């Protein structure tokens, strides 16, 4: 019995009790069941009696006792206990508990997915590194976490668009272009320019596309060099992200989408119509102090130039106009000051800051012993980290901790092929399960016999089997919570729990018979449990953007 099936069963019992006049209450669409912290309290628990007791005009314990009597008579339920103020603790019989293994295998990649967030239309903006240099260690955390958050949101039924904001407007692009142009002519980069071998490399790429550009004056050459170098640098960024397992649905150009399109002027007009724009000292302002910002913000300077804040406002309205009711921003540790001002923009645009915008702030990450990039000069490049430690090790390690906790990665640990290394531990559990399946096949153990499923969940009675099944059953609720709280580290930590339970089970329960022993339904049923574990580990690793190897 899956958690969803048990939830449906409890709903049916409640509906029957309402029809019988034992309880007068509106039956909710779904009833949540969770694993008790203490397994001695049963397989599953629900607090539905505490939630609905007042509405029913009953003490929660009395409410729970009515439900308990009906639940106890259901097939697959071994016992029901009313505990504390009105909790229902439910114990399944062995066959019903073991049936989960078969259900997981049959669900495949869909196991763990829910419709909990169906109807949510989410724009996830993350990374958004300036297109003036390579991705570096400062971008790695949000690349890993942003992508994993998007994955768990989609697994919970949300419609998610991953978006990368390209800050390709303003003086920085001219500084970038002048840096490449200077190196093309063998000159030092100008003051405040971009150093590093990558600037020289970009110059070579520009020359390949425009071999005569050095014959032009600097004034004529600059726009050509700037655009060609910008295109080449964005390709490098996209290629690096792809190597890290991160793709975006939308690359939004600030220059094209906001400045050249007139979106900023339109945004100012719309915000003025909302009543939050005022003029002072020759400039145009947004009265963000009405919505808890520490000061009002300039949209258009007295010289007529829009500010970065004006671009932020226009960008928010662009997302709103494109139908994204929920806008999630993933920002670095130095962006705390953006929280109130972005929420103020949402409020000024007529949205609810508590519902329509969410800003996540991530702390910095460092790597012991990491060397500065020879190519970039003064940073640790993401592609160097991938080459050094591997995509899986970096992504898993970054997803394993909450975003708001400072993090230092230990390269020596991440390169160890031992249980001390969390990513190795989980991946090895998956590889071990696939090896067990291959060994079972060689021993003539199959999940089906004569075209029929050979499965008897009642045979899975060993303590390690009960423990493993419990953790596999909890996986969907872990994914749902990871999506609800934007915390994919919950998935990583649960995978480690499953891996531990699997290794313990593997050491105690044989899948393949020994010697001349005959293949029995116990062997076949254990193969189902083995393959169910493989599936859950693979599903969870995929949510973290990490591979599930067949062999290690």
Beta strands, then each sheet from edge to edge (+ up, - down):
strand 1: 44-46
strand 2: 77-83
strand 3: 87-92
strand 4: 121-125
strand 5: 159-166
strand 6: 250-253
strand 7: 277-280
strand 8: 283-286
strand 9: 297-300
strand 10: 326-331
strand 11: 357-361
strand 12: 365-367
strand 13: 407-409
strand 14: 448-449
strand 15: 452-453
sheet 1: 1+ 3- 2+
sheet 2: 6+ 5+ 4+ 10+ 11+
sheet 3: 7+ 8- 9+
sheet 4: 12+ 13+
sheet 5: 14+ 15-
end
